[in-house]
């Protein structure tokens, strides 16, 4: 039986509540029956607060000014002045795992999210299919009388479930959120995003000044105002997850110009200056030491003048991108503060789902997808685009050394779960009705999984033992609501394991054992690596805030104790088996992940098929293929996109311009090979074919191209290399138009086809073993 519902006991521990049953006397007619009753809406616990949960993306501890960084954060400043700053809050070192832990209160391996959805493997802790036994806070609060919304990034739906064919039970709406507006991917183009409102594709904006960050803020404000106007007595849970500051670093010239020259000192001086600011603010202890530059990263003084100019500009773009998102979050806070029950609103502002990202590589990047395809860039090529950085032509990302600087005073970056550079993020909590220690600092050791139980306690909600008919895993987090009143209370979390891509760590009673494995700016890894090769480090973090003093040689017994405890925790929370494969895991076909394509070697697409996600498209990499388009033209001047897969970051497009067929293959924005006919197609029906013969012999090899119409060859060409792992991070296939970003820059979006498309057939020819 569920718990009795009253203010002292809490909410039922079995959800949903039983169906309504009229318990009065029923006679032969209504006249001789007791008066009718209606089932009443579920009432939230008395005094239940509103909740605004903001989670930024790819943010370092030393990035924003509230915690000593060089990027201004007036919204964080304002919340910190009225609430609490937490300087021992920890994430998992990667986005999807942190987000799964954040909405469930369970460790990331317990939720099956040991990595991002695009690298899922078929083990319990790694398949990236959120178990029904890990119910979300959205679902629990919704069934306890809350209005719920998720605005922004959703990276917790399996890639093979993100198409219009569903299933939709693991989209945001199916995870307990009444309203969703955002994107189902790890990152998104901020100038021309692919967005969904609930399950519906959002038409591209016609605003020439459109920017995703501002759009998400507008939607959050509109939703909270709407629902509180309709139901002012109901509390709400608003989860806002903007794409910033994850790549691409997209910002307008006006924003970028605000930071001109501010980072010319370089990353080494930035780290020193940031640590001094952190000490003055009190967000780090006065005796905190600056850790050494992580192995493999260059010194600023060793760069030449052109490198310094390029990298300083990349940082200016990044700072603009970050400053804009904090101001946009401020607009949401302003709207919330205008509502009647503002004082009874908990605002959690978490600056990052992991540390700052080093995925731009040592030399910076114009296309982040190159990293995920295992390809490095050269600064000399990036320098040519210095004046275009932040704009719509590039998916740019700053160099790894700037990411390291953003994580001051710690070592390492995003992906490195062994060290705080990957896992320690700023958190601010405001709750005027309860938190009275304004501008207070809290240093208890806290993990992402502790958010859910803290909010349940604050709301008077019981974590259900059964949810929608499924017995629930225990909540693995520990409430830290006690810290709201007691700054000096000891940490209640005694132990926490960390693991991501074999970067391992374990916190226990003030000690931290750390075992780094792979540097995050190197996409390719040795297959014969072994976790037994790892060198473990040991830190006394209650005396050494930044992990600067390795005590492994001085305390071998303590290190062995923590190593053994790590294996025990790993066994307990589905961390095993360890998996150190890198870029190859992004290739869904090589990894055998589920696909709606299945074993098929051909697919027929019809007009109206747009934004089909990559995970549901025909697998065209590393093999021969044919595209056949059956079209009808009104005249010999027809133009527009017939079929495209991908966009700015990579892919292909087949279109007509003034009746002339053109095929473009975008090799990860480095090279765009165009095979075009000089002959226009005439009025009437045409079967247009693009045939690609793969050279074979491994991944990413070349091949020959031929474009023909009604059996007649129109143009031929050659691809010297092809995309080996994935066309795009967030864009899929379109028929009859182009959504998202363009495959090249010779046409204006959406480049709708002016003729009629009967169908487009894609056929693949896998190499024989």
N, C-alpha and C positions, 0 to 999 in steps of 0.2 A: 504493500500500500504506500502511496505517496504521503509525504509529511502533511500534516494539517497546515493550512495556509493562514498564518497570522503574523503579526509583527515580531513576536518573540521567537518563533520557531523558524521562520523563513519561508521560502517558497517551496512548492512540491519538488521532491527529488525524482519524480517520474513525470516526464513530459512527452506528449501533450496531456493536459488534464482530461479526465473522462468526458465523453460526450454528454450533452445536456439530457436530463431526464426529468419530466414533470412528476413531482412527488406528491401532488395533491390528490384529492378524491375525484374520480372520473365516473360520471353517471351515464345514463342512456343518451342524454343531450347536454348541451352546454348549460341549459337552464338548471339542471339538477347536478352540475359539476362545480368543483371549486373554481374560482377565477383563474384564468390562464396566466401563465408566467412565461417570460422570454429568457433565453440564455443571455446573461449579461457579459459585456466585454471584460476580458481579464484586466484586473486592476494591478498596477505595479505596487511594490512594497511602499508603505507610507514614507513620504519624504524622499523617494528615489531621485537621485540627481540626474540631470542631463550629462552626457559624455561627448566630448569632442576629442578624438584621437587623431593626431597628425603624425605621419611617418614620412620623413624625407628619405631620399634615396642616395646611397653612395656618399656619405658625409663623414669626414674625419673629425676626430676629437678637437683638433686645433684649427678648424676651418672657419667657424663663425665667431664673431667678436664677443658674443656672450660668454664663450669659453676661451677667450684670448686670441682668436684667429684674426685674419686680415680681411675677412668678408663681413661687412656690416649686417647686423641682424636685429633691427629695432623691435620686431615683434617678439623675438625671444627675450630681449632685454626687458620689455614691458611685462611679460608673463613672469620672468624671473623675479622682478621687483615686487610682485604681489604674491609670489608662490615660492616654490622650492627648486633648487638646482641639485641634480644627482650626478656625482662624478665617478661612481663605480657601477654604472649600468652597462650591461653586456648583451651583445647580439651573437649571431652564429658565424659571422664573417661572409655571409652571402644572402641575397635577397629572398628567394623563395623559401629557404629554410627558416629565416627569421620571421617572415610573414606567417608561415604556418604555425610557428610557435606562438606568435603574437595573438592570433585569433582563437587558439585552442587551449593554451596553458600547458601544453605538453612539449617535450623535447623534440627537436626537428626530426630525428630518426624515428621517434615514436609515431610521428605523423606521416612517415614515409618520405619526408623531404630532406634527404641528405644532400641535395643539390638543386639546381634549377630544373624546371620541368623538361627542358630541352636535352638534359643529360641523364634522364631516368634510366635505370636498369631494373631487372626483374627480381630484386630482393626486397624483403619486408621493409627495410629502412630506406629504400632507394627508388621505389617505383613512382613516387610523386602522384599517387592517387590517395587523397585524403581519406583515411578510414572513417566509416560512419561511427566508429567507437570514439572518435575524437571530435565531438560536436563543437561548433564554434560559439563564441560569445554572442555573435549576431543572432544565431538561432535561439539561444537560451534567453537572451534579453527580449527578443521578439515575442516569445511565448510567455514572457512575464510582463507584458504590457507596454513594451517600448516600441517606438517607431525607429526604424533602422535604415541607414543608407551607407553605401560604399561609393566614394568618389575617387577616381584615379586608377592607379595600377592594380590589376589583378594578375598575379603570377603564380596562382595556386590552382589553376585548372589544367588538367592534362592536355598536352598539345593536340592529341587526337580527339579531344572532345570540344574543341573550340569552333567548329564549323556550324553552319545553319542547320545541319542534320542532328545536332546535339550528340549525346544527351545533355540536358541543361542542369542536372541536379548538382553539379559541381561548378557551375558558374556562380557569380556572386549572389544572384537571386536565390539559387538553390542552397546557398550556405547560410541563409538566415537574414539576408539583407533585402528589405522591401524594395529599395531603389538602388540602381547601379548606373553610374555614368563614368565611363573610362575605357581602358584598353586591356586586352587579354594577352599580355606579352611582357618580356623583361624590360624593354625600353620602347620608346616611341619617338618618331620624328615630331618635333614640337611646332614646326611650321605647317605640316600637312599630315596630321595623324589619322589613323584608322581607329574610330571610336564607336562604342556601343552604348545605347541607352536601354538598359535592361538587356533584351536579346536582339534589339534592332540596330542595324548599322546606321550611324549618324551621317547625314549628308555633309559633304565638305563645306566648310565655311567660305563665304564669298568676301569676308572682311580682309582687305589687303594688309591689315596690321594684326591679323590673328596670331595668337600664341597660346599653346596648350595650357601653360601654367595659369594664364588669366581665365581661360575658358573653364578650367576645373574649379577655380575659386568662385566664378560666377554661378556655376551649377550648385555648388555646396551652399552658397548663400540663398539661392532661389529655393532650394529644397527645405532648408531649415525654417525659412520664413513661412513657406507655404504650410508645412505640417503644423507649426506652432500656431498659425492663424486658424487652422481647421480644428485642431485638438490641443488647446493651450494647457490643459491639465495633464496631458500625457508626456512622459519624458522621452527623450530621443537619444539615440546612439549614432553619431556621425563620424565615420571613419574616412579620413582624407589622406590619400597616398599619391601625391604628385610625382611626376616622372623625374623632376629635378632632385638632386644634381647628377643623375645617371647620364651617361652619354646617350644621345649626342648633346654636346654643350652648345645649345642654341640660344642666342640672345640678340636683341636688336642693336644696331650701331649706337643708338642713344644710351642704352644701358652700358655697353662696352666702353664707350668714351669716358664714362665716369671713373674708370679705373686706369686710365692711361698713365703709364710710368710708375704705377704703385708697386710693381713687382720686379722692377729692374734690379733690385738687390739680389735676386736669385733665391733658390730654395734653401741653401745652407744658412744664409743670413735670416731668411724668413723663420726658420726653426728657432734660431736663437732669440729673435725678437718676440716670437709667439710665446716661448716659455717664460720670458720675463713678464709679459702681459698676464699670462696665466697665474703666475705667482702673485702679482699685484691684485688680481681679482679674487684670489683665494681659491680658485678651482683646482689647483694642485698645491701640495705642501711646499713650504718654503725651501726644503732641502731636496726637492725633486731634481734629478740629474737628466740632462739631455742625452738620450741614447745615441749610439754611433749610427752613422749612415748605413742603412741596410746593405748587405753584401751585393755587389754588382751594380749599384747605382753610382753614376759619375758625380764628381764634385763640380759645383757651378763654375769655379775658377778655372777648371780644365776645359771649358767649352770655348769655342771661337765666337767672334762677335755676331755672326749670323745666327748661330744656334741660340745665343742669349736673346737676341731680338725676337726670334720665332717663339721660343719657349715663354718669354715674358708676355708676349701677345696671347698665347694659348691660356696663360693663367688669368689674364685680364678678361678674356671671354668667359672662363669658368667662374670668376668672381661675379661678373655681371649676371650670369645664369643663376647663381646662388642667391645673390642679393635680391633679385626679382622674385624668387619663390618665397623668401621670407616676407617681403612686403605683401605679396598676394595672400599668404596665410594670415597676415594682419587684417586684410579686408574681411576674411571669414570671422576672425575673432571680433572685429568691430560689430559685425552683424549679430553675432551671438550675444555680445554685451548689451545690445539694444533690446533684447527680449526681456519680458517681465521677470523671469526666474533666473537671470544671469548669475546671481550669486550662488545659486545651487547648481552650478555647472562645473564639472570636472574637465579641465583641459589638460591633456597630456601631449606635449610637443617633444617628439623623439627625433633628434637630428641624426638620422641615418639608420638603415637596416644592416649596416656593416661599415667598416672603415672606408676611406676614400679609395677609389678604384685605380689600380695600376695597369689596367687592361689596354691603355693607350700605348704600351710598350716603351722602351727606353728612348725612342726618338719621336714620340707623339704619333698621332694618327689622324688621317682625314676620313677614314672609314673603319669604324670599330669592328665591322664584320670580317675584316682581314685577320684580326686577332683570332676570331673564332674559327677561321678556316686555316689557322696555323701559319699565317704569312706575316712577316715583319715588314715595316716601312722604313724609308730613309728620310732623314730630316731635309735633305736637299730637295726632294720632291715636295715635301710639305711646305717648304719656304715659299714656293711659287704661288701658294694659295693663301698667303698670310693675310691679305686684305679681305678674303672671303670667309674667314673663320667665323663661326657662329651663324652664318647665313644658310639658306636653303640648299646650297650645292654640296654640302659636306655633312658627314656624320662624325664630326670631329671629337677628339679626346686628347687631353693634355698628356705629357710624358709621365712615366712612373715616378720620377723623382719629385714632381709636384704632389702626387698622391701621398708619397711618404711624408712630405712636409705638412700636408693637411692633417696628418695624424699625430703631429707633435703633442707630447714629447716621446711618443712610443716608437717601437720598431715595427717595420713591415706595414702591410696594407690589407685591403679587401682580399679575401680568399685565404689569408693566413690566420687560421683559427687558433694557432698556438700562441699568438702574441696579441697584446691589446691594440696594436695598430689595426688589426682586423676586426676586433670584437668590442672595443670600448667606445661607446657613443654618448654624447650629451643627452640628458633628459631633463625636462622642466615640467612641473606639475603645478597647476593653479586650481584652487577650489576655495573661493573667498568665504563661503559659508562655514568651512571647517578649518582650513589651514590659516593659522594666525601668525606663524613665524615668517613674516614677509622677508623676502630676499635671503631665506635660509639656505644652508648647504647641507646635504646629506651624503655620507660616505659609506653607507652599508652596501655590501656586495649583493647586487641584484642582477637577475637575468631576465631576458624577454619573457620566459615562461611565467614569471611572477606577476605580469600585468593582469592576466585574466582573474586569478584568485583575489587580487587586490580590488579590482573593480566589482567582483561579486560581493565581497565584504562591504564595500562602500555603498552598494545598491541594496543590500539586504536580500541578495539572491543566493539560493542554494545551488551548488553545482549538481546537476542531475546525475543519478546513478544509472538512469535509463532515459534515453532520448529518442523519440520517434520509433520505439520498439527495439532499440539496440542498446545493450548494456554498454556503459561508458568506461573507457580507461580512466583510472584515477587522474585527477589534476596533479601534474608533477611540479608545478610552480608553488611558491610559498608567498602568501600575502605580505606585503610590506606596508600595509596601511598604518601600522604602528609607528612608522617613521614620520607620519604627518605631524604628530605632536611631540615626539621624543627624538631630538637630534642625536643624542648620545646612546640610544639603544643599540645593543650589539646586533650584528647581522644574524639573521635566523637561517640564512642559507650557508650551510657548512661546506657543501661539496657541489661542484659543477664540472662536468666534462665538456670538452670542446673537440670537434673533429670536422674537417672539411677537406676532401681530397688528400687525406693522409697527413695534413697539418694537424697535429694533435696537442691537446693541452688538458690539464686538470688543476682546478682550484680546490684546495682543502684547508680549512682552518688557517687562513692567512698565508699559505704557501701556494706557489704556482709552478707546476712542472710543464715545460714547453718543449715540443719537438717539431720544429719546422721541417718541411719536406721539399716543396717545390716553390720556386719564385713565381709570383703571379704574372710577371711580364713575359714569361716564356711559355708559349702555348703548346710546345711539343715536349714530351717526356719519355724517358727510357722505359721500355717494357720490362727490363730485367731488374728494375729497382725493387728493393725490399724494405718493409718497415723495420726490419731488424738492423738496417744500416743507419737508422736515424740516430742523431746525437741529441740527447735530452739535456735541457738546461733547467736550472732551479732558481726560483726567486722567492724572497720573503717579502711579499708585496705589501704587507701592513707596515713595512719599514722602507720599502723601495717602490714608490708609486709607479715609476715608469718602466720597471723591469730593466734596470741598467746594470745591476750587479749579479752576475751568474755565480751561484753558490754550489753548483753541482759537485765540484771537486772537494769542497769543504764538508758537504753533508751527503755522502753517497747513500747512507742508510735511509735518510728521509726521501731522497730521490727514488730509490727502489720502492719504498712504501707507496709513493704516489703513482709510479709506473704500474705497479700491481693493481692499485685501486682503479687506474684508468681502464685496464682490461676488464675488471669486474663491472664497471659502469657501462662499458661498451657492450658487454654481453647482455646486460639488463635492459638496455634501451635500443636494441636493433642496429647497433653501429657496425656490426660485422656482417659480411666480410669487407675488409678495407679494399678500396678501389682507387688506384692512382692514374688511371687512364684520363687523358685530357681531351683534345679536340675531336678525336674519333668518336667520343660519346655523343657529340652533337649530330652525328650522322645516324638518323633514326633507322635507316635501312640496315646499316652495318650492325646496329645494336639490337635489331629485332623488335623495336617498340611497336605497339599496336598501331594500326593505320586503317582508315576507312577504305583505302585503296586495296588492302589485302594482297592477294597474289595476282591481281589483275595486271595486265600489261597494256591496257588501253582504257580510256575514259572519254565519254562524249559530254561536252558542255554546251549549254544553250544560252541565248541572250538573257541577261538578268543575273547571271552568275558573276558576282563581284565579291571581292575581299574574301575569297576562299582561302583559309589559312594554310600555310605551308604544310602543316602536318596532315592535311586532308588532300593534298595535291598528288598527282602522279610523280613518282620518284624518277627524276630525269638526270640525276648526277652520275657521272662515271659510266656512261653507257650510250648506245645509239638511240635515237628517237626520231619520230616524225610528227609534225603538226599538220593536220589537214583542215582547212577552213572552207566550208561551203557557204558562199556569199552571193548576194545579188546587188549589183550596182545600178544606181539611177542614171549615171552618165559616166564619162571618162575623167571626171574631176573629183570623184569621191575621196574622202579623207577620213582619218580616225583610226583608233586602236581596235584591232581585231581580237588579239589575245596578248596578255602580258602576265609575267610571273616575277614577282619581286619589285624592285624599284631602285632608289638611289644607291643602296648598298650592294646590289648585285641582282642578276636575273636576265630576262630577255623580254623582247617585245616584237610583235609582228603588226605593222600598221600600213596604211596607205597614206600617201601625200600626193594630192593632185592625181589620183588614180594609180600611182606608181608604188608597187609593193616594196616595203623596206623591213628588213629583219635586223635587230640590234641585239648583240649579246654584251651585257655589262659584266665584265670580270671585276667584281668587287670595287667598282669605281676607279680602278687603276687604268683600265683600258676598255674602250667600247668599240667592238668590231661591228661594222655596218656592212651588210650585203644588200644592195639595193638594185632594183631594176630601172633601166633608163626608159623602159617602155610602159606606158599607161595601160591599164586594163580597160576594156570597153564596157559599154552598157550591157546589162544582163547578168546571167548566172556564170559564176566562175568557181572552180575548185582550186584553191591556192594551197600549195604544199611547201613546207620547209622540211628538208631531210638532212639529218646530221648523222654522219658516220664516225663513230668514236674510234680513235687509234687503239685504245686498249692498253694493257700493260700496267695498270694501277690506277690510283686516284688522281684527278686533276689533269689528265692528259688532254691532248688536242684532238682535232678531227676536222673533217671536211663538211662544208655546208652547201646546199643547193636549194634555190628558190625556183619553183615552177608553177605554171598556171595551165590547167587543162592538159597536163602532160608535156607542156613545152617549157624547156629550161629558160629562165629569165635572167638569173644571176648566180654566180658561184663564188665561194670564198673559203677561208680556212680560219679555224680557231687554234692558235698555238697552245693555249692552255684553257682549262675550264674550271669552274668552281668545284672544289673537291668535297665540301662538307655541307654547306647550306647556302641557298641563294640570298636569304634575307633573314633578319632578326624578327621582323614584325609584319611583313607584307606577303601576301600570297598571290592568287590568280584572279584576273579579271577578264571578262568577255565583253567586248563592245565599248569599253571605256577604260580609263585608268584611275583607280583610287589610290590614295596614299601619295607617294612621291613618284616622279617620272623616271622612266628607265634611261632616258637621256634628256637633254635640255633643248631639244629642237622643236618642241610643241608645247602648247598650253593645256594644262589640265582642265577638265577631265578627258579631253580629246575624244569625245564621243564619236562613234562610227556613223557616217552619214548614209551608209547603205543598209542593207538588211543581212543579218547573219542567220543562216539556218541552223548551223551547228559547227562546233570546233572539236575535232577528234585528236587526242594526244595518245600516241602509241610508243611504247618503249621496247627496247630489244636488249635485255640483260646479257652480259657476256656469259658464255658457257664455261662452266668450271672445267 
